[in-house]
Amino acid sequence: MTLFAGKIKSWEAGPIRHDYTRDELAAIFALPLPRLLRLAQTVHARHWADDEVQLCTLLSIKTGGCKEDCAYCPQSAHHDAQVDAHGLLNLERIREAATAAKAGGSTRFCMGAAWRTPPTKGEQFERVLEAVQTVAGLGLEVCTTLGMLTEEQAARLKEAGVYAYNHNLDTSPEYYERIISTRTYEDRLTTLRNVRKAGMTVCCGGIVGMGESRTDRLGLIEQLTSLDPHPESVPVNLLVRVDGTPLADAQELDVFELIRTIATCRITMPQSRVRLSAGRTAMSDEAQALCFLAGANSIFTGEKLLTTPNPGLDRDHELLARLGMSPVAEAATAAARPVSTESEAAAGATSH
């Protein structure tokens, strides 16, 4: 007990570490829920305001026809899901969506395109770069998710004004091949390295509820915590089961597994924004509140996440108001840090 109490004290300190083992992560994950939430809140309070949530908006700028076979995704050309496919949106449509997102309180605007990798021929990538410049000019954090990137593509996105690049690991390395066969885990890690080399921040998380075991959820967190630095943003998605995809009949996940996943991410990646992402339409307000207590401090808002439903903006504002929480008021700059100098110094003193 004394040794375990010492471990909890260490976890409470919120050190920046990249050497968590699955056994250690399992010990955190399985704590009695009140103790786990208290620990997550202690760590959260060292690095973040406890009454603020960043609102983000995600727009699908090119939908459907993706060459990847991700089992969860209705945009895959390998599946029979019904999706409103369309080519790359024009600049005015993107500008209108970004302007509306900012007016609704979003400080980050993410543009997603259903590509295996951005096309290198033709004008489409140039049009994406133009859209990035336009959205950045509105004073928003620009995030893109366009598939795998080469070093050159990453550098050009950074130059155009991309603040963050989203590329999820999805699940553990062991379970990954049961979800995707057209892209390897190493492919994903290579893209993350290219994003870092270009100087963009990393948005990287995963999906729970795909039939994976708790061990797989721990394996995902182990991979995320091993990244140096940690992803600045960690989206945690609850699977949205879509007819026509291989996971349409996946067993519903106990929401407390999602809450435990979020809390473990918060404790082990204290300076990362943990984003409660897809799947919120299936969650009660009480469940979402527990996710905030577990350390989530960002959500995607708006009627849709790429192609799946999402609570509307009015409902999100209403929920935050009931909880006494408010949206983050300003977008970060490329030089911004999420922690105070004092907190960062303390974290650095105990980092590995």
Sequence and secondary structure as in RCSB ss.txt:
>XXXX:A:sequence
MTLFAGKIKSWEAGPIRHDYTRDELAAIFALPLPRLLRLAQTVHARHWADDEVQLCTLLSIKTGGCKEDCAYCPQ
SAHHDAQVDAHGLLNLERIREAATAAKAGGSTRFCMGAAWRTPPTKGEQFERVLEAVQTVAGLGLEVCTTLGMLT
EEQAARLKEAGVYAYNHNLDTSPEYYERIISTRTYEDRLTTLRNVRKAGMTVCCGGIVGMGESRTDRLGLIEQLT
SLDPHPESVPVNLLVRVDGTPLADAQELDVFELIRTIATCRITMPQSRVRLSAGRTAMSDEAQALCFLAGANSIF
TGEKLLTTPNPGLDRDHELLARLGMSPVAEAATAAARPVSTESEAAAGATSH
>XXXX:A:secstr
 HHHHHHHHHHHT    S   HHHHHHHHTS HHHHHHHHHHHHHHHS TTEEEEEEEEEEEBS BS   TT TT
BTTS      B    HHHHHHHHHHHHHTT SEEEEEE  SS  SSSSHHHHHHHHHHHHHTTT EEEEE S   
HHHHHHHHHHT  EEE   BS HHHHTTT SSS HHHHHHHHHHHHHHT EEE  EEE SS  HHHHHHHHHHHH
HSSS  SEEEEEE    TTSTTTT     HHHHHHHHHHHHHHSTTSEEEE TTGGGS HHHHHHHHHTT  EEE
 SSEETTEE   HHHHHHHHHHTT EE  S   TT  SS HHHHHHHHHT  
